[in-house]
Amino acid sequence: MNRNLFDFNPSAWLPTQDKTVLEYCRNIKREEMEITNENGYSIRVVPHPSSAIACELFNWIYKSDVEDKKTVIVFPNSWKNIYTSVAETCNKFNVSARNIHAFCMDEYADEHGNVAPITWGRSLGGHFMTEFYLAFREDLRPPLKQMHYYTNENIKYYSDLICEEGGGGADLILSATGWIGHTAFIDPETKKFKADTLEEFLQLKAGFVDNHRITNIQNSGAGSALWHTPAYSVSIGPWDVMHAREHLERHDLHAMGGYSSWERMISRLQLYGPVCKEIPASIFQLTKGTIYVSEEMARPIEPIEYSL
């Protein structure tokens, strides 16, 4: 036995155990990362993805104002720095958000399927209303009826609401990828998003989700105890992603205080790996949009070697 060799299989709960895929994605070089595929799916490496998204979002609101055009956007939560900076810029230059119809992409729920009210301190919809809607000057805000967040009643037809307001789908979805490779709470290995084929998976709409354990751990990483983080949620589905006309995503998460090798790896798996239901956010490769990746996230993933 060669004592310098030690081979083992990746853990079964990882999004993929295919070592060929894992090694390919891990070894992509910085200079190879910027691509645009046949669907208009573009990857751009920039110093500050959050700033790029803020500029893009401001431009969407500005165009909706000057063109007087109804614009339906699905928003993630919580993006305080982005939302407040966009609202403050609109306030400074008198840009009205009156034509924006907003949909929160997800929200916490309890084990019985009850949606967290926006008055709950950690409500994702509540944070969105504070960070985005209330950050606008009162005369520049959209009508309140155009702000949509989850309730026990509308979860049954939330995707249909987006479809109806957006004439077949949202104009824009904003997003970021989680540690398990999800967008919103479209988690793999859940009852809600279980499907035999990718084609079936892409047809799944919004609903109640039994979140993956990694999502639960990530959501507790901002200072909240694991036991105090709901293990269930409500979320848009793959159907909503596929029917949106444009997509913007940021890859600059660092929830553990630094850009971990796993965060950089799940980013690569989504962006360059196979499109599959095991890595839900990989379906963005089938859509038109731009993913902004930070220079830090684009750093090489070097294996740790120990010597005796």
Helices and strands as residue ranges (DSSP letters): H 19-26, G 30-32, E 41-46, H 49-66, E 71-75, H 80-93, E 100-104, E 106-109, H 124-131, G 133-135, G 138-140, G 144-146, E 147-148, G 154-157, H 158-166, E 172-176, H 198-201, E 207-210, H 213-219, G 226-228, E 232-235, H 238-243, E 247-251, H 261-272, G 280-286, E 289-294
